Amino acid sequence: MSREVLASLLLLLLIVGAWWNIRAVDSLSRDMLSSLEESEQAADKGDWAAALKAMDNALERWLKADSYTHIFIRHSEIDSTADAFYELRELLLSGDLDSSGAAYGKLRYHIISIQEMEHPSLGSIF
C-alpha cells in the first residue's frame, strides 16, 4: 500500500511541477512580448529612445529569469534568444529602421517557440 501512495504522490508532484512550469513560461513570454510590441510601435513612429527603453525592459525581464531559464529551457534556445535580443538592440542603437522589422520578428519567433515547446502535447507525452 505504501508504494502506491508514494507513486501517487510522486505523480501528483510531477503534475504540479509541469503546471508551474507552464505558468512560469507563459508569464515570462507574455511580459517580454508585451514589451516588444511596445518597442516595435515606438520604432515604427521613429521614437528610437522609447523603442530602446521598451526593448531593454524585455531584455531585463529575460536576464532576470535566468534562474528559471537555465534550468527549464534548452541552452541552445537560451543562446539564440539572447543573440536575437542583442541583434535587435544593436539595430535600435544604430537607428536602422529597415532591418528592425525582421529583428523584431526573429526575437518574437524565439520567444513564442520557447513558450510552445514548454506546453505539453500528445507528441511530447507519447
N, CA, C and O of each residue as an XYZ file, in Angstrom:
504
protein
N       0.811     -1.199      0.000
C       0.000      0.000      0.000
C       0.853      1.260      0.000
O       0.504      2.237     -0.663
N       1.953      1.256      0.724
C       2.784      2.462      0.802
C       3.445      2.788     -0.537
O       3.690      3.958     -0.833
N       3.735      1.776     -1.343
C       4.310      2.034     -2.675
C       3.314      2.776     -3.564
O       3.693      3.678     -4.311
N       2.067      2.401     -3.483
C       1.043      3.047     -4.281
C       0.860      4.500     -3.857
O       0.695      5.379     -4.702
N       0.888      4.747     -2.580
C       0.751      6.109     -2.065
C       1.948      6.948     -2.495
O       1.793      8.086     -2.938
N       3.135      6.379     -2.362
C       4.347      7.095     -2.773
C       4.336      7.383     -4.273
O       4.697      8.480     -4.699
N       3.927      6.415     -5.060
C       3.844      6.613     -6.512
C       2.801      7.678     -6.853
O       3.021      8.502     -7.741
N       1.681      7.663     -6.159
C       0.638      8.673     -6.393
C       1.126     10.064     -6.032
O       0.866     11.026     -6.755
N       1.837     10.172     -4.911
C       2.390     11.468     -4.510
C       3.432     11.964     -5.509
O       3.481     13.153     -5.824
N       4.249     11.066     -5.996
C       5.250     11.436     -6.989
C       4.594     11.899     -8.283
O       5.023     12.885     -8.881
N       3.569     11.201     -8.710
C       2.833     11.596     -9.913
C       2.183     12.965     -9.717
O       2.218     13.805    -10.616
N       1.597     13.186     -8.558
C       0.996     14.480     -8.258
C       2.051     15.582     -8.270
O       1.800     16.669     -8.790
N       3.206     15.320     -7.713
C       4.302     16.287     -7.709
C       4.740     16.627     -9.133
O       5.008     17.791     -9.432
N       4.817     15.642    -10.001
C       5.184     15.875    -11.400
C       4.133     16.721    -12.121
O       4.476     17.596    -12.917
N       2.874     16.463    -11.845
C       1.797     17.234    -12.481
C       1.824     18.684    -12.008
O       1.678     19.604    -12.812
N       2.010     18.887    -10.711
C       2.085     20.251    -10.168
C       3.307     20.972    -10.727
O       3.227     22.154    -11.061
N       4.433     20.276    -10.833
C       5.650     20.877    -11.397
C       5.452     21.283    -12.853
O       5.890     22.357    -13.266
N       4.800     20.437    -13.621
C       4.526     20.763    -15.028
C       3.596     21.961    -15.132
O       3.807     22.835    -15.973
N       2.573     22.014    -14.295
C       1.641     23.137    -14.286
C       2.381     24.432    -13.935
O       2.177     25.458    -14.584
N       3.233     24.387    -12.916
C       4.002     25.569    -12.512
C       4.912     26.030    -13.663
O       5.011     27.227    -13.933
N       5.572     25.083    -14.338
C       6.468     25.423    -15.437
C       5.712     26.103    -16.575
O       6.202     27.076    -17.148
N       4.545     25.608    -16.901
C       3.745     26.211    -17.975
C       3.351     27.635    -17.597
O       3.442     28.544    -18.423
N       2.919     27.832    -16.369
C       2.547     29.185    -15.929
C       3.746     30.121    -15.940
O       3.617     31.282    -16.328
N       4.908     29.635    -15.519
C       6.109     30.475    -15.478
C       6.535     30.892    -16.878
O       6.841     32.064    -17.100
N       6.562     29.969    -17.818
C       6.993     30.309    -19.173
C       5.959     31.196    -19.863
O       6.321     32.067    -20.653
N       4.682     30.982    -19.571
C       3.643     31.847    -20.149
C       3.760     33.274    -19.622
O       3.625     34.230    -20.386
N       4.007     33.421    -18.338
C       4.157     34.751    -17.743
C       5.383     35.463    -18.305
O       5.312     36.635    -18.674
N       6.493     34.759    -18.369
C       7.725     35.334    -18.916
C       7.525     35.752    -20.371
O       7.899     36.858    -20.760
N       6.944     34.881    -21.159
C       6.722     35.170    -22.578
C       5.778     36.343    -22.766
O       6.036     37.232    -23.578
N       4.692     36.345    -22.020
C       3.704     37.415    -22.132
C       4.332     38.776    -21.804
O       4.100     39.758    -22.510
N       5.124     38.828    -20.735
C       5.774     40.082    -20.353
C       6.735     40.568    -21.441
O       6.733     41.746    -21.798
N       7.546     39.661    -21.959
C       8.524     40.052    -22.974
C       7.844     40.451    -24.275
O       8.232     41.439    -24.897
N       6.842     39.700    -24.691
C       6.145     40.023    -25.939
C       5.416     41.356    -25.837
O       5.342     42.100    -26.814
N       4.887     41.657    -24.678
C       4.220     42.941    -24.473
C       5.215     44.094    -24.613
O       4.929     45.092    -25.275
N       6.373     43.951    -23.992
C       7.405     44.992    -24.107
C       7.914     45.112    -25.531
O       8.188     46.218    -25.996
N       8.047     43.987    -26.235
C       8.492     44.035    -27.631
C       7.472     44.730    -28.522
O       7.839     45.477    -29.429
N       6.195     44.485    -28.264
C       5.145     45.154    -29.039
C       5.216     46.664    -28.828
O       5.108     47.440    -29.777
N       5.398     47.065    -27.579
C       5.533     48.489    -27.264
C       6.760     49.079    -27.958
O       6.715     50.190    -28.488
N       7.846     48.326    -27.948
C       9.075     48.777    -28.590
C       8.904     48.921    -30.098
O       9.345     49.906    -30.690
N       8.267     47.941    -30.706
C       8.087     47.984    -32.157
C       7.182     49.133    -32.572
O       7.430     49.779    -33.590
N       6.144     49.393    -31.803
C       5.258     50.518    -32.111
C       6.016     51.842    -32.012
O       5.828     52.731    -32.843
N       6.872     51.971    -30.998
C       7.666     53.195    -30.858
C       8.656     53.323    -32.012
O       8.870     54.423    -32.521
N       9.256     52.223    -32.426
C      10.212     52.254    -33.541
C       9.509     52.653    -34.836
O      10.056     53.405    -35.642
N       8.291     52.143    -35.027
C       7.533     52.499    -36.233
C       7.238     53.993    -36.291
O       7.115     54.564    -37.375
N       7.125     54.625    -35.124
C       6.885     56.063    -35.055
C       8.184     56.865    -35.107
O       8.164     58.096    -35.127
N       9.315     56.155    -35.128
C      10.605     56.837    -35.170
C      11.117     57.273    -33.806
O      12.104     58.005    -33.727
N      10.477     56.846    -32.745
C      10.896     57.190    -31.385
C      11.879     56.125    -30.892
O      11.509     55.198    -30.171
N      13.133     56.284    -31.298
C      14.145     55.276    -31.012
C      14.438     55.151    -29.523
O      14.734     54.054    -29.048
N      14.364     56.237    -28.784
C      14.630     56.184    -27.340
C      13.574     55.331    -26.629
O      13.901     54.495    -25.788
N      12.312     55.556    -26.980
C      11.240     54.763    -26.367
C      11.311     53.303    -26.817
O      11.057     52.389    -26.033
N      11.657     53.098    -28.081
C      11.783     51.733    -28.592
C      12.897     50.986    -27.863
O      12.733     49.823    -27.494
N      14.010     51.649    -27.659
C      15.137     51.031    -26.954
C      14.782     50.762    -25.498
O      15.129     49.713    -24.955
N      14.094     51.699    -24.869
C      13.715     51.524    -23.465
C      12.776     50.332    -23.291
O      12.968     49.526    -22.381
N      11.776     50.212    -24.141
C      10.835     49.090    -24.051
C      11.537     47.769    -24.352
O      11.273     46.765    -23.692
N      12.429     47.762    -25.344
C      13.167     46.547    -25.659
C      14.086     46.170    -24.497
O      14.226     44.992    -24.169
N      14.711     47.175    -23.875
C      15.564     46.906    -22.712
C      14.759     46.345    -21.545
O      15.281     45.546    -20.767
N      13.487     46.753    -21.410
C      12.625     46.169    -20.376
C      12.417     44.677    -20.629
O      12.453     43.876    -19.696
N      12.201     44.308    -21.887
C      12.041     42.895    -22.237
C      13.340     42.136    -21.983
O      13.322     41.030    -21.443
N      14.462     42.729    -22.372
C      15.758     42.087    -22.156
C      16.043     41.920    -20.672
O      16.549     40.881    -20.248
N      15.725     42.931    -19.886
C      15.942     42.854    -18.438
C      15.098     41.729    -17.830
O      15.568     40.990    -16.965
N      13.855     41.607    -18.289
C      12.978     40.524    -17.809
C      13.581     39.168    -18.159
O      13.549     38.248    -17.342
N      14.127     39.037    -19.359
C      14.758     37.799    -19.804
C      15.982     37.479    -18.940
O      16.151     36.342    -18.497
N      16.826     38.471    -18.703
C      18.041     38.246    -17.928
C      17.736     37.934    -16.466
O      18.429     37.125    -15.850
N      16.711     38.564    -15.908
C      16.349     38.296    -14.514
C      15.752     36.897    -14.334
O      15.736     36.371    -13.221
N      15.273     36.305    -15.399
C      14.667     34.975    -15.315
C      15.685     33.861    -15.494
O      15.303     32.706    -15.681
N      16.976     34.183    -15.441
C      17.983     33.161    -15.732
C      17.976     31.996    -14.740
O      18.361     30.887    -15.110
N      17.556     32.209    -13.508
C      17.486     31.091    -12.566
C      16.407     30.088    -12.999
O      16.494     28.902    -12.682
N      15.405     30.567    -13.716
C      14.390     29.682    -14.282
C      14.840     29.126    -15.632
O      14.824     27.914    -15.848
N      15.236     30.010    -16.531
C      15.533     29.584    -17.896
C      16.701     28.606    -17.967
O      16.676     27.676    -18.773
N      17.716     28.800    -17.143
C      18.887     27.942    -17.211
C      18.634     26.551    -16.631
O      19.485     25.668    -16.732
N      17.478     26.362    -16.031
C      17.107     25.037    -15.532
C      16.104     24.367    -16.461
O      16.227     23.176    -16.749
N      15.115     25.120    -16.932
C      14.000     24.521    -17.656
C      14.050     24.685    -19.173
O      13.340     23.970    -19.879
N      14.849     25.585    -19.689
C      14.884     25.845    -21.131
C      16.189     25.293    -21.705
O      17.237     25.361    -21.063
N      16.114     24.749    -22.917
C      17.320     24.235    -23.581
C      18.332     25.361    -23.763
O      17.976     26.496    -24.079
N      19.595     25.018    -23.557
C      20.649     26.033    -23.652
C      20.761     26.620    -25.055
O      21.090     27.796    -25.208
N      20.495     25.823    -26.067
C      20.545     26.363    -27.428
C      19.461     27.420    -27.620
O      19.681     28.403    -28.327
N      18.299     27.233    -27.006
C      17.224     28.224    -27.099
C      17.576     29.487    -26.318
O      17.265     30.597    -26.751
N      18.215     29.318    -25.186
C      18.655     30.470    -24.391
C      19.643     31.303    -25.203
O      19.525     32.526    -25.271
N      20.607     30.641    -25.810
C      21.627     31.345    -26.595
C      21.032     32.060    -27.800
O      21.355     33.220    -28.054
N      20.170     31.381    -28.540
C      19.612     32.003    -29.745
C      18.679     33.162    -29.387
O      18.613     34.146    -30.125
N      17.965     33.063    -28.278
C      17.093     34.156    -27.860
C      17.922     35.349    -27.395
O      17.614     36.492    -27.734
N      18.963     35.088    -26.626
C      19.842     36.180    -26.182
C      20.496     36.852    -27.388
O      20.592     38.078    -27.434
N      20.942     36.067    -28.355
C      21.530     36.638    -29.574
C      20.517     37.535    -30.293
O      20.862     38.624    -30.751
N      19.269     37.072    -30.389
C      18.226     37.862    -31.069
C      17.959     39.168    -30.318
O      17.744     40.207    -30.943
N      17.973     39.123    -28.996
C      17.805     40.353    -28.212
C      18.908     41.354    -28.536
O      18.630     42.524    -28.799
N      20.154     40.899    -28.519
C      21.264     41.828    -28.722
C      21.386     42.294    -30.171
O      21.865     43.400    -30.420
N      20.962     41.469    -31.129
C      20.925     41.919    -32.524
C      19.909     43.054    -32.684
O      20.181     44.055    -33.346
N      18.741     42.884    -32.071
C      17.725     43.929    -32.137
C      18.211     45.189    -31.433
O      18.007     46.298    -31.928
N      18.846     45.024    -30.295
C      19.351     46.184    -29.553
C      20.368     46.959    -30.394
O      20.361     48.190    -30.411
N      21.231     46.237    -31.083
C      22.229     46.874    -31.943
C      21.553     47.684    -33.058
O      21.971     48.802    -33.358
N      20.518     47.118    -33.662
C      19.799     47.824    -34.721
C      19.097     49.069    -34.194
O      19.090     50.109    -34.853
N      18.508     48.963    -33.008
C      17.835     50.119    -32.429
C      18.827     51.230    -32.086
O      18.527     52.413    -32.252
N      19.984     50.849    -31.617
C      21.006     51.853    -31.309
C      21.512     52.548    -32.565
O      21.879     53.723    -32.529
N      21.529     51.815    -33.679
C      22.005     52.405    -34.929
C      20.897     53.155    -35.672
O      21.177     53.910    -36.603
N      19.626     52.948    -35.260
C      18.508     53.613    -35.925
C      18.172     52.998    -37.271
O      17.636     53.681    -38.144
N      18.478     51.720    -37.456
C      18.254     51.032    -38.720
C      16.821     50.514    -38.800
O      16.546     49.373    -38.429
N      15.921     51.348    -39.280
C      14.500     51.000    -39.358
C      14.243     49.881    -40.361
O      13.354     49.056    -40.151
N      15.015     49.844    -41.454
C      14.787     48.837    -42.488
C      14.977     47.419    -41.973
O      14.226     46.521    -42.353
N      15.964     47.202    -41.118
C      16.261     45.863    -40.620
C      15.563     45.537    -39.313
O      15.515     44.372    -38.919
N      15.025     46.530    -38.638
C      14.468     46.264    -37.307
C      13.218     45.391    -37.365
O      12.978     44.614    -36.441
N      12.424     45.495    -38.414
C      11.218     44.668    -38.519
C      11.544     43.185    -38.515
O      10.884     42.393    -37.842
N      12.562     42.819    -39.268
C      12.979     41.413    -39.302
C      13.550     40.981    -37.953
O      13.332     39.848    -37.525
N      14.269     41.859    -37.291
C      14.854     41.534    -35.989
C      13.763     41.347    -34.936
O      13.861     40.455    -34.092
N      12.721     42.185    -34.982
C      11.595     42.002    -34.068
C      10.928     40.646    -34.327
O      10.603     39.915    -33.391
N      10.732     40.326    -35.594
C      10.113     39.049    -35.949
C      10.932     37.862    -35.481
O      10.380     36.878    -34.988
N      12.244     37.948    -35.631
C      13.127     36.861    -35.203
C      13.043     36.661    -33.691
O      12.928     35.530    -33.219
N      13.099     37.744    -32.941
C      13.030     37.647    -31.487
C      11.669     37.132    -31.046
O      11.585     36.283    -30.158
N      10.602     37.638    -31.658
C       9.257     37.173    -31.337
C       9.138     35.665    -31.606
O       8.552     34.930    -30.811
N       9.696     35.219    -32.726
C       9.680     33.793    -33.070
C      10.356     32.960    -31.987
O       9.821     31.929    -31.579
N      11.517     33.390    -31.517
C      12.241     32.628    -30.492
C      11.441     32.551    -29.189
O      11.378     31.493    -28.563
N      10.842     33.643    -28.789
C      10.076     33.655    -27.541
C       8.848     32.749    -27.657
O       8.557     31.975    -26.745
N       8.143     32.845    -28.757
C       6.956     32.011    -28.956
C       7.339     30.537    -29.068
O       6.608     29.671    -28.586
N       8.472     30.246    -29.697
C       8.923     28.861    -29.810
C       9.217     28.258    -28.442
O       8.857     27.112    -28.173
N       9.869     29.030    -27.584
C      10.144     28.541    -26.224
C       8.828     28.255    -25.506
O       8.673     27.220    -24.858
N       7.898     29.174    -25.628
C       6.603     29.015    -24.980
C       5.905     27.749    -25.481
O       5.383     26.972    -24.681
N       5.893     27.542    -26.777
C       5.220     26.376    -27.347
C       5.915     25.070    -26.979
O       5.253     24.053    -26.774
N       7.249     25.089    -26.892
C       7.981     23.874    -26.528
C       7.681     23.424    -25.100
O       7.723     22.229    -24.805
N       7.384     24.352    -24.232
C       7.131     24.004    -22.838
C       5.705     23.540    -22.584
O       5.411     23.006    -21.514
N       4.830     23.733    -23.539
C       3.459     23.246    -23.392
C       3.399     21.786    -23.822
O       3.907     21.432    -24.886
N       2.782     20.938    -23.004
C       2.702     19.519    -23.381
C       1.756     19.315    -24.564
O       0.768     20.028    -24.732
N       2.091     18.335    -25.357
C       1.224     17.929    -26.479
C       1.211     16.407    -26.510
O       1.999     15.757    -25.823
N       0.328     15.855    -27.296
C       0.296     14.394    -27.386
C       1.630     13.824    -27.860
O       2.064     12.765    -27.406
N       2.270     14.544    -28.782
C       3.575     14.098    -29.289
C       4.659     14.126    -28.236
O       5.558     13.285    -28.264
N       4.605     15.061    -27.312
C       5.651     15.136    -26.293
C       5.383     14.176    -25.124
O       6.289     13.865    -24.351
N       4.144     13.714    -25.004
C       3.805     12.813    -23.915
C       4.029     11.359    -24.323
O       4.519     10.554    -23.530
N       3.673     11.030    -25.549
C       3.804      9.631    -26.005
C       4.998      9.436    -26.869
O       5.250      8.324    -27.332
